[in-house]
Amino acid sequence: MNPHNLNLVDLIAPAEMEVDFNHLRINQTFYRTYFVSAYPRFVDLNWLEPVISFDHSLYLSMFIYPQQPSGVLNDLKRKIAEMEATIQTDLERGQQVNPAVEVALEDARALQDQLVRGTERFFQYSLYVTLPTDNKEELANTSKLVESTLASLSMTARPTTLQMEAGFKSSLPLGEDLLNFTHNMDTTSLASMFPFASSELTSNSGIMYGINEHNDSLILFDRFSLENANSVVFAKSGAGKSYFVKLEALRSLMFGTEILVIDPEQEYLNLCKAIGGEYLNFSVNSAVKINPFDLSLSGDPGENELGRKILSLTGFLKLVLGQLSPQEAAILDRSLKQTYASFGITDDPKTQNRPAPLMEDLYKVLMGMEDAIATSLSARLERFVKGSLAGIFSQPSNIDISNSFTVFSLRDLPDQLRPLAMYIILEYIWTKVRSKLKKRLLVVDEAWYLMQNQDSADFLVDMAKRARKYYLGLTTITQDVEDFLGTDRGKEIISNSSIQVLLKQAPASIEKVAQVFYLSEGEQRLLLAAGVGQGLFFAGNTHVAMRVVASPEEHQLITSNPAEILARQQG
């Protein structure tokens, strides 16, 4: 053939093509096409996802043919009459009515009613699946997997035997249905056939969170672009939740976000040191102090900071003193006002920039009331002023959040003091956040400590609800899923968090997690079988399966693997 006479078709045509009765070969690639002849009666949204995410290349083609309602109604009316006659005949003969006919009649009547009311439209639909492979053996083996996958969805699929060429062409993006194997569908049924709800989470701004397991694309996202920048992270111990959060914090830091971390287990120490952050270690003997009575004006002119502070202090002191009766609460409120008044601080905002009192000053006010209830309260407060816990919350503050990466460590505090420390640190941070608008992330690790008490849980929920106003993203992390999700306040934090990350879950927790996050069976299985750093990433109305990845340099900074840390220290 003269090369000058070749046209485009000649140039792109395959060198050879072989059509067999059950497969098609083009050059060295083998193809087999299936048509779907029966569908399940009940399905969920995105029920075709196992076919879309099948672990092998597939060509899928769907053809939709709208039908005229008048013609459909006439055909439907005739079918209903035929089925009613069949059932009546069986009854007259004393025979058992065929259940399949009864179900079909019920569906037909329901569809007729919806078509008449205009709530549904009628379509004919065909679905073809073409499997490409490199050789015959792979074709035979993978065909069995395709058939079993379709069968698991209650779909009856048949190979287009003796029509492989027509089947192959029907699955190409040519818009030609050469087989015309159609099935009747109404609007709702047809809508469930579309599994292409966006599984992409790639935007033009933000940081990389991981790899999209559906299509190996990057999950690039800016949490501050949502209605709020809060997130929650749930996982069992060792699933990689701290690894994920540290990676997010490190990458956010590079884009100018200030990072604040409450760290119960000293997991952020190496990262903090490496990037020149400030690591504040709280303990009984630590030099780091925060005065719970500190006042810091938020910058809103004329705002009564004292009223807000007394409400916050009341919540904190309930953690310190235990449950309060109405009489005790009234006396505590009065004594707090009196304590501030003794330092010249009143409801007048002009007086609220004076030095704040200490816990010891409240203790003295309670002792001086000469009241049985006040004396009881002072006795319960004494150990924090003069006893074994003196100095932790009863000295002037000596810290100032000025570093772009600040970590508050609670590892060296006894367990019973951690909720108190977390509360007062959060309150201190919240005061600073409100005083100056700046893009910030606040990470609260092991947040279940706070959820154990109503007042501290209320404070965390209030922060979650108001964080957006102050350009703050609150990240809440917990491994104690049952305790966190078992409270209404825990669910409120979730509902006020636009980003939710679920990593590997324990079998005992998966049912509760599935109920709160409306997980499908497949998503539950994914979370039970997930490896370290694998799970689900929810952002707004979109969620994808995610795999967390870090560069070797990032990994060295954020890993909490004891074996790796020990090997690096010994090396």
Secondary structure as GFF3:
##gff-version 3
##sequence-region A 1 571
A	DSSP	three_ten_helix	3	5	.	.	.	ID=ss1
A	DSSP	alpha_helix	8	12	.	.	.	ID=ss2
A	DSSP	beta_strand	17	19	.	.	.	ID=ss3
A	DSSP	beta_strand	24	26	.	.	.	ID=ss4
A	DSSP	beta_strand	29	38	.	.	.	ID=ss5
A	DSSP	alpha_helix	49	52	.	.	.	ID=ss6
A	DSSP	beta_strand	59	66	.	.	.	ID=ss7
A	DSSP	alpha_helix	69	92	.	.	.	ID=ss8
A	DSSP	alpha_helix	99	117	.	.	.	ID=ss9
A	DSSP	beta_strand	122	133	.	.	.	ID=ss10
A	DSSP	alpha_helix	136	152	.	.	.	ID=ss11
A	DSSP	beta_strand	156	159	.	.	.	ID=ss12
A	DSSP	alpha_helix	164	170	.	.	.	ID=ss13
A	DSSP	beta_strand	183	186	.	.	.	ID=ss14
A	DSSP	alpha_helix	187	191	.	.	.	ID=ss15
A	DSSP	beta_strand	207	212	.	.	.	ID=ss16
A	DSSP	beta_strand	218	221	.	.	.	ID=ss17
A	DSSP	three_ten_helix	223	225	.	.	.	ID=ss18
A	DSSP	beta_strand	231	234	.	.	.	ID=ss19
A	DSSP	alpha_helix	241	253	.	.	.	ID=ss20
A	DSSP	beta_strand	258	263	.	.	.	ID=ss21
A	DSSP	alpha_helix	269	274	.	.	.	ID=ss22
A	DSSP	beta_strand	278	281	.	.	.	ID=ss23
A	DSSP	alpha_helix	305	321	.	.	.	ID=ss24
A	DSSP	alpha_helix	326	341	.	.	.	ID=ss25
A	DSSP	three_ten_helix	349	351	.	.	.	ID=ss26
A	DSSP	alpha_helix	359	368	.	.	.	ID=ss27
A	DSSP	alpha_helix	372	381	.	.	.	ID=ss28
A	DSSP	three_ten_helix	382	384	.	.	.	ID=ss29
A	DSSP	beta_strand	405	409	.	.	.	ID=ss30
A	DSSP	three_ten_helix	415	417	.	.	.	ID=ss31
A	DSSP	alpha_helix	418	435	.	.	.	ID=ss32
A	DSSP	beta_strand	440	444	.	.	.	ID=ss33
A	DSSP	alpha_helix	448	451	.	.	.	ID=ss34
A	DSSP	alpha_helix	454	466	.	.	.	ID=ss35
A	DSSP	three_ten_helix	467	470	.	.	.	ID=ss36
A	DSSP	beta_strand	472	478	.	.	.	ID=ss37
A	DSSP	alpha_helix	481	485	.	.	.	ID=ss38
A	DSSP	alpha_helix	488	495	.	.	.	ID=ss39
A	DSSP	beta_strand	499	503	.	.	.	ID=ss40
A	DSSP	alpha_helix	507	517	.	.	.	ID=ss41
A	DSSP	alpha_helix	521	529	.	.	.	ID=ss42
A	DSSP	beta_strand	534	539	.	.	.	ID=ss43
A	DSSP	beta_strand	542	547	.	.	.	ID=ss44
A	DSSP	alpha_helix	552	558	.	.	.	ID=ss45
A	DSSP	alpha_helix	562	570	.	.	.	ID=ss46
###
